[in-house]
């Protein structure tokens, strides 16, 4: 029973991490585009 709960919590945490990483990737891509445009 305890193991089941732990696995569920890990799944939630993983989804949460993926969301944050996705947001950071989008931000970094935007930053690179802005940086590139400012160099033109």
mmCIF file of the C-alpha atoms, coordinates in Angstrom:
data_MODEL
# 
_entry.id   MODEL 
# 
loop_
_atom_site.group_PDB 
_atom_site.id 
_atom_site.type_symbol 
_atom_site.label_atom_id 
_atom_site.label_alt_id 
_atom_site.label_comp_id 
_atom_site.label_asym_id 
_atom_site.label_entity_id 
_atom_site.label_seq_id 
_atom_site.pdbx_PDB_ins_code 
_atom_site.Cartn_x 
_atom_site.Cartn_y 
_atom_site.Cartn_z 
_atom_site.occupancy 
_atom_site.B_iso_or_equiv 
_atom_site.pdbx_formal_charge 
_atom_site.auth_seq_id 
_atom_site.auth_comp_id 
_atom_site.auth_asym_id 
_atom_site.auth_atom_id 
_atom_site.pdbx_PDB_model_num 
ATOM 1  C CA . UNK A 1 1  ? 0.000  0.000  0.000   1.00 0.00 ? 1  UNK A CA 1 
ATOM 2  C CA . UNK A 1 2  ? 2.785  2.409  0.918   1.00 0.00 ? 2  UNK A CA 1 
ATOM 3  C CA . UNK A 1 3  ? 4.658  1.584  -2.297  1.00 0.00 ? 3  UNK A CA 1 
ATOM 4  C CA . UNK A 1 4  ? 1.541  2.338  -4.376  1.00 0.00 ? 4  UNK A CA 1 
ATOM 5  C CA . UNK A 1 5  ? 1.205  5.758  -2.784  1.00 0.00 ? 5  UNK A CA 1 
ATOM 6  C CA . UNK A 1 6  ? 4.872  6.487  -3.366  1.00 0.00 ? 6  UNK A CA 1 
ATOM 7  C CA . UNK A 1 7  ? 4.592  5.580  -7.053  1.00 0.00 ? 7  UNK A CA 1 
ATOM 8  C CA . UNK A 1 8  ? 1.565  7.834  -7.478  1.00 0.00 ? 8  UNK A CA 1 
ATOM 9  C CA . UNK A 1 9  ? 3.405  10.698 -5.841  1.00 0.00 ? 9  UNK A CA 1 
ATOM 10 C CA . UNK A 1 10 ? 6.396  10.128 -8.146  1.00 0.00 ? 10 UNK A CA 1 
ATOM 11 C CA . UNK A 1 11 ? 4.110  10.236 -11.201 1.00 0.00 ? 11 UNK A CA 1 
ATOM 12 C CA . UNK A 1 12 ? 2.637  13.553 -10.051 1.00 0.00 ? 12 UNK A CA 1 
ATOM 13 C CA . UNK A 1 13 ? 6.107  14.929 -9.357  1.00 0.00 ? 13 UNK A CA 1 
ATOM 14 C CA . UNK A 1 14 ? 7.352  13.802 -12.776 1.00 0.00 ? 14 UNK A CA 1 
ATOM 15 C CA . UNK A 1 15 ? 4.437  15.501 -14.545 1.00 0.00 ? 15 UNK A CA 1 
ATOM 16 C CA . UNK A 1 16 ? 5.109  18.640 -12.524 1.00 0.00 ? 16 UNK A CA 1 
ATOM 17 C CA . UNK A 1 17 ? 8.816  18.563 -13.448 1.00 0.00 ? 17 UNK A CA 1 
ATOM 18 C CA . UNK A 1 18 ? 8.017  18.074 -17.135 1.00 0.00 ? 18 UNK A CA 1 
ATOM 19 C CA . UNK A 1 19 ? 5.708  21.111 -17.026 1.00 0.00 ? 19 UNK A CA 1 
ATOM 20 C CA . UNK A 1 20 ? 8.390  23.295 -15.432 1.00 0.00 ? 20 UNK A CA 1 
ATOM 21 C CA . UNK A 1 21 ? 11.107 22.097 -17.833 1.00 0.00 ? 21 UNK A CA 1 
ATOM 22 C CA . UNK A 1 22 ? 8.782  22.757 -20.777 1.00 0.00 ? 22 UNK A CA 1 
ATOM 23 C CA . UNK A 1 23 ? 8.145  26.298 -19.565 1.00 0.00 ? 23 UNK A CA 1 
ATOM 24 C CA . UNK A 1 24 ? 11.866 26.920 -19.086 1.00 0.00 ? 24 UNK A CA 1 
ATOM 25 C CA . UNK A 1 25 ? 12.613 25.615 -22.589 1.00 0.00 ? 25 UNK A CA 1 
ATOM 26 C CA . UNK A 1 26 ? 10.008 27.949 -24.108 1.00 0.00 ? 26 UNK A CA 1 
ATOM 27 C CA . UNK A 1 27 ? 11.458 30.894 -22.169 1.00 0.00 ? 27 UNK A CA 1 
ATOM 28 C CA . UNK A 1 28 ? 15.027 30.088 -23.232 1.00 0.00 ? 28 UNK A CA 1 
ATOM 29 C CA . UNK A 1 29 ? 13.980 29.755 -26.881 1.00 0.00 ? 29 UNK A CA 1 
ATOM 30 C CA . UNK A 1 30 ? 12.253 33.149 -26.725 1.00 0.00 ? 30 UNK A CA 1 
ATOM 31 C CA . UNK A 1 31 ? 15.344 34.638 -25.094 1.00 0.00 ? 31 UNK A CA 1 
ATOM 32 C CA . UNK A 1 32 ? 17.587 33.263 -27.838 1.00 0.00 ? 32 UNK A CA 1 
ATOM 33 C CA . UNK A 1 33 ? 15.282 34.643 -30.552 1.00 0.00 ? 33 UNK A CA 1 
ATOM 34 C CA . UNK A 1 34 ? 15.184 38.063 -28.875 1.00 0.00 ? 34 UNK A CA 1 
ATOM 35 C CA . UNK A 1 35 ? 18.968 38.036 -28.481 1.00 0.00 ? 35 UNK A CA 1 
ATOM 36 C CA . UNK A 1 36 ? 19.422 37.069 -32.133 1.00 0.00 ? 36 UNK A CA 1 
ATOM 37 C CA . UNK A 1 37 ? 17.010 39.782 -33.316 1.00 0.00 ? 37 UNK A CA 1 
ATOM 38 C CA . UNK A 1 38 ? 18.752 42.400 -31.175 1.00 0.00 ? 38 UNK A CA 1 
ATOM 39 C CA . UNK A 1 39 ? 22.055 41.523 -32.902 1.00 0.00 ? 39 UNK A CA 1 
ATOM 40 C CA . UNK A 1 40 ? 20.673 42.180 -36.403 1.00 0.00 ? 40 UNK A CA 1 
# 
